[in-house]
Amino acid sequence: MKSIITCVMLWVCIAGCSTTGSLVRLAPDYSDLPADELRALATQIEVIVSKGESEFVLDIPAGLRMDTPEMNQAIRTRSIRHSLLFELLDSGFATEGRNGLIAIKRSSAYKKATTSRQRDREAMLVMSENRNRWALYEGLLEANGWAPGNLSAVQETFFQARVPLMGVGQQYAPLE
C-alpha cells in the first residue's frame, strides 16, 4: 500500500511539473541565432494564426529552415482554434506567458464563473495550444541545428510577436 501511495505522489509531482513548466528559465540569448529572421518568421506565423488562416504559404526568411509537416500542422491547428483561445483570453481567466505558453489563472472567481465541463474544455484547449507551440519551438531548434539553450530566445521571440496581436484587456506577462 505504501508503494502505491508513493507512486501516486510521484506521478502527481511529475504531472504537476510538466504542466507548470520549468522552475528555472534562462534569459533569452540571441547571440547564436539569426534574430531578425526569427522575429520576421515568428511575426508571420502569429499573424497567420491570428487571422485563422488554415491554408497559408510561409515566406521563410533566408537562412532559416522550417520544412517539417509537424510544424506546418501546428500552425494550421493553432489557426483553426484561434477564435476559441481568443475568447478564453478575453474572459480574463487565461494569460500569455513570457515562456510563449498560455496558462489558465485558476481562482475561485474562475470556478464560480464556469462549469466543470467548461473548465475541462478550456484545459484541453490550453494543453493543445501549448503542445502545438512546443512543436514549433522545438521544431525550429531541431530543423536549424540550434542548441537547446536557444529555446528561451525562440519562446521570447514568439511571445513578443503575439503581444501586438492580442485584444484589448487580454493579459500577458509584462514586457521587460
Salt bridges, closest charged atoms under 4 A:
ASP36 OD1 - ARG39 NH2 3.08
GLU46 OE1 - ARG78 NH2 2.88
GLU46 OE2 - ARG162 NH1 2.89
ASP67 OD2 - ARG65 NH2 2.56
GLU96 OE2 - ARG133 NH2 2.87
GLU96 OE1 - ARG162 NE 3.13
GLU129 OE2 - ARG78 NE 2.61
GLU129 OE1 - ARG81 NH1 2.88
GLU129 OE2 - ARG133 NE 2.90
GLU156 OE1 - ARG25 NH2 3.55
GLU156 OE2 - ARG98 NH2 2.42
